[in-house]
Amino acid sequence: MRSGEAGADRAAAPDITDSVGAERAAAVPDIAERLGAGRAASSDIAGMLPAGASLPSQLQLPFPVIRDSFRGLLALNPDIVGWVKVGDTSIDYPVLQAADNEYYLHRSYKREESDAGSIFMDFRNKPLEAERNTILYGHRMKNGTMFGDLKKYMERDFFEKHRTFRYDTLSASYDVDIFSVYTTTADVNYIETEFADAAEFTLFLQQIRERSLYKTDMEHGAGDRIITLSTCDYTLDPKAGRLVVHGKLTRR
């Protein structure tokens, strides 16, 4: 991946919170900074604190409603902003977001050095909003981990049988209907996040549909919200090649 881009609730909360321990107190103040003002009372965040600890003064404000399945994860790492799961693949990961698209290229969800890195959201996206184009990046690992299994969508049979996947944010859950799969290069701006108006976004949707290897009968409109999965690909260019999957978000 280029440096500029980098590359109902879950039935049970992801079981990666065993090591929260002492990290909780340090992590919770960061949650206030990352999430900003919202709807829920500060008591929603108080449960993340260790026993006997008081709520920091910066948390004495309204905050977004955080789904129960994410509270333990936020205590482990407040950079966690979602979860993505694609059936019959290894893609079943937390989604991270940092202040840039570099930090999680080679860091795990525990902020530890890792060649595989993490699945992460473009720093320009607002994690608590369903934006016009939410972008997730991940390495194409040879063992199929991270976004390595996205290559399966290059096979029509797999695409036809796996047209939908699951995407969860801190406050909502979505079904994702895939409408475009293609290879491209890093100089093609499929990672646009800002659109001047509805007409510009509609044109963007038309362009990414036309690039797709497969044609679908899915209808689109200016009010759509989509998600873009991006990883490396070597078909068109060994360094700047990309494999892209676009899907339409429908709130559950």
N, C-alpha and C positions, 0 to 999 in steps of 0.2 A: 504494500500500500504506500502511496506517496505520503510525504510528511504532512502535507496540507490537509489530507483527508484522514490520514494515518493508516486504513483498510477497514363466570362464578369464580373466586379466588382459586389459587392452586390448591389441590386436594389437601396438601400438607405443605407447610413452609419448608423451603429448601434447607436441608440439614447441614448447614455449614456454619452454625453459630456456636459450636462447642468451645471455641477458643476465644469467645468474646471477653470474658474475664475483665482484666484491668483496662482493656481497650475502651470499655464503655464510657467512662468518665471523660476521656480525652476526645472521643468521637462526637458525643452529643452536642457540645457547643457548635461544632461545624455544621450540624444539621440546620440550625437556625440561619446561619449565613447562606446555606445553599437553597433552602426552601422558601424563605421569605414569608410574608403574611398570607393568611388563607382563612379557612372556615372553622377549623376545629380548635377546641380549647387547648391550652398548654398541657393539660393533664394527659393528652394523647401522647406526649413525648416523655412525660415524667416516668412512665413505665420502663423506659430504656436505661434509667439510671441505676447504679448499684444500690443495694440495700443501705439505707441510712444516709444516702447522699441527698442534698437539697437541689431543687431545680435552679439552674443558673439564671441570673437576672435577665439575660438576653432572651430567655425562653418565656418570659411572662407576657406573651403576646398570643394572638390567634395564629394557628398554623393550619396548613392543609390537612385534610382528612387522610391519614395514612392507614392503608389496609393492614390488618393484623399479620398477614403472612410476610410483611416486609419489615416489621418493627425490629425483630432480632437481627436482620441483615443490616439495617441502618446503623444499629449499634456496633456491628462489626466493622462496617465501612460506610460512612455517610455519602460516599460517591456512588453507591448503588441506586440506580434510578428505574430499574425494571427487570424483566425476565423474558427470554425468548425461547420457544420450544417448537421444533419442527419434527413431526412424526417420522419414524424409520430413519433417523439420522442421529448423529452424536450431538446435535445442537439442542442443548437444554442447559442454558447458562444465565447467570445474572448479567445485567447490562450496567456498565459503569459509565460515568461521565466526569471528565476533569476540565480544567480551565483551558486546555488545548487538546489537540489530537495526537499528541506525542506520548503523554504520560503512560497510558495503558497499552501502548504498542508492545512493551516488553515488561509489563507488570501484571501480576495476578490480581484477583479480587481482594486478596489480603495485602496488596501493595508490595508484594515480594517480587524480586527479579524473576522473570520467566521468559523464555524464548517464545512461548506460545502467546504470551500476552493475555488480553481479555477481549470479550466482546464489548465494544464501547460506542456510545452515542456521540455524534458530532457535537463539539462544544458550542456550536451556534444554536442548537435546538434548545427549547425550553421543556424540561422533562415532565412538568406537570400539566402541559397543554398538548392537545392533539393538534399538531401543526400540519400545515399543508404537506410537508415532506420531512418526515423524521428519518434520520440516516444512522444506520448501525454498521460498524466496521469490524472485521475479524480476520486474523491470519488464515491462509489456506495451508493448514498443516498436512504433511504427508500421511500422517496416521488417521486423517479424517476428523480430528478434533477441531475445536473452534469453528470456523466457517469452511473447513475442508470439505464437508459433505455437500456444500452448495453445488458442487460439480455434478451431483446426481441429477440436478434439474436440466442438465444438457441432454438428458435422455427423455424422449417424448413420453415413454411409458411411465416413468417416475413422475414427470410433471402432471400427467393426467390423473394419476392416483393420489397425488399429494398437492392438490391445488390450494389447500388451506393450512394455516398454522396458527399458533397461539402467541399473543404478545400481551404482557402484563406491565402496567406502570404502577407507581406507588398508590394511585388513586382509582384506577380503572382497569378493566380487562377487555381485550379485543380479539375478535376473529379476524384473520388476515386472509383475503382472497387474492391469490397471485394472478396478475394479468400480464406481466412482462418479464422475460428472461433473455439476456443477451450478453455477449462479450463485447468489450469496447476498450478504449485506452484512456489514460488519465487526463488527456486534454479535452475530453468530452465532458461537459458540465451537467452530469446527471445528479450532482449533489447540491443543487441549488436549494436554498432554504427560504429565500426572500423573493416575493413576487409583487410587482408593482400593483397589480389588480387581478380580478378574476379572469380576464381575457389572457393575460400572460401565463397564468397557471394552467388554464385550459389548453393553451398551445403547448406547454411543457408536457402535459399528460398525453397529448396527441403524438408528440415526438418520441416519447419513451415507449408508447404502444407500437409505433411503427418500427422500432428497432427490434422488437421481440422475435424470437425464433418461432414462437407459437402464437396463433391468433385466437382470441377469445371473444365471446359475445357479451362481455361485461360492459355495462353502461357506466359512463363517467359524467361528472358535472363539476362545476366550479366549487361546489361545497364539499367535495371529497377530501378525505385526509388519507395520505398514503405513507407507507414505510418502505425504505430502501435498504436492502442488505448488500454490502459491497465487500469483495475480497479480491485477491490477486488471481490472475489467469495468464497463461503463457501462450494462448492460441495466436493472438495478434502481435504481441510484443513480450519478450522475456522479462522486461523490467517494468514497463508501463501498462501492461495488459490488466484488464479488470473483468470480473464476472459479476453481473448485477442482477438482482431479483427485486422486482417491485410488487407490492401488494396493497390492496385497498382495505382500510381499517373500518370495521363495524363493531361498535361497542356492544358488549354482551349484556 
